[in-house]
């Protein structure tokens, strides 16, 4: 494990100390959890952006729209077939 030294301003240091008391966790645990949450949030935002881009690409695709209409008319995906 790599060790790093952080210099925190007074306000941040006080907030971290309060969290240590409230959560009964070490400063390292709190910072590690916060970084993991931020990383996961970023990954979810990236996935969402990719999903939206692919949706937008198919939204204007006439061939895709035609296929979807045919599937809908055939009842595919409605839980019956």
C-alpha positions as CSV (number, residue, x, y, z in Angstrom):
1,X,0.0,0.0,0.0
2,X,1.3,3.4,-0.9
3,X,1.5,6.1,1.8
4,X,0.8,9.7,1.0
5,X,0.8,12.9,3.0
6,X,-2.1,15.3,2.7
7,X,-2.3,18.8,3.8
8,X,-5.9,19.8,4.6
9,X,-7.2,23.2,5.4
10,X,-8.6,23.9,8.8
11,X,-12.3,23.5,7.8
12,X,-11.6,20.2,5.9
13,X,-9.6,18.8,8.8
14,X,-12.4,19.6,11.3
15,X,-15.0,18.0,9.0
16,X,-12.8,14.9,8.7
17,X,-12.3,14.8,12.5
18,X,-16.1,15.0,13.0
19,X,-16.7,12.2,10.6
20,X,-14.1,10.0,12.4
21,X,-16.1,10.5,15.6
22,X,-19.6,10.0,14.0
23,X,-18.8,7.0,11.8
24,X,-16.2,5.4,14.2
25,X,-13.9,4.9,11.2
26,X,-10.3,5.9,10.6
27,X,-9.4,8.9,8.4
28,X,-7.9,6.5,5.9
29,X,-11.2,4.5,5.8
30,X,-13.3,7.6,5.3
31,X,-11.1,9.0,2.5
32,X,-10.9,5.6,0.8
33,X,-14.6,5.1,0.9
34,X,-15.2,8.6,-0.4
35,X,-12.8,8.0,-3.3
36,X,-14.4,4.7,-4.2
37,X,-17.8,6.4,-4.2
38,X,-16.6,9.2,-6.4
39,X,-15.0,6.7,-8.8
40,X,-18.2,4.6,-9.0
41,X,-20.3,7.7,-9.6
42,X,-18.0,8.7,-12.4
43,X,-18.2,5.2,-14.0
44,X,-22.0,5.4,-13.8
45,X,-22.1,8.8,-15.4
46,X,-19.9,7.6,-18.2
47,X,-22.1,4.5,-18.8
48,X,-25.2,6.8,-18.8
49,X,-23.6,9.1,-21.3
50,X,-22.8,6.2,-23.6
51,X,-26.3,4.8,-23.2
52,X,-27.8,8.2,-24.1
53,X,-25.5,8.5,-27.2
54,X,-26.4,5.1,-28.5
55,X,-30.1,5.8,-27.9
56,X,-29.8,9.1,-29.8
57,X,-28.0,7.2,-32.7
58,X,-30.8,4.7,-33.0
59,X,-33.5,7.3,-32.5
60,X,-32.9,8.8,-35.9
61,X,-32.1,5.4,-37.6
62,X,-35.1,4.7,-39.9
63,X,-34.1,1.0,-40.4
64,X,-34.0,0.5,-36.6
65,X,-37.3,2.2,-36.2
66,X,-38.8,0.0,-38.9
67,X,-37.4,-3.2,-37.2
68,X,-38.8,-2.0,-33.8
69,X,-42.2,-1.4,-35.3
70,X,-42.2,-4.9,-36.9
71,X,-41.3,-6.5,-33.6
72,X,-44.0,-4.5,-31.8
73,X,-46.6,-5.6,-34.3
74,X,-45.4,-9.2,-33.9
75,X,-45.8,-8.9,-30.2
76,X,-42.1,-9.5,-29.4
77,X,-41.1,-8.2,-26.0
78,X,-44.6,-7.7,-24.7
79,X,-44.4,-10.8,-22.5
80,X,-46.8,-12.8,-24.6
81,X,-44.2,-14.5,-26.9
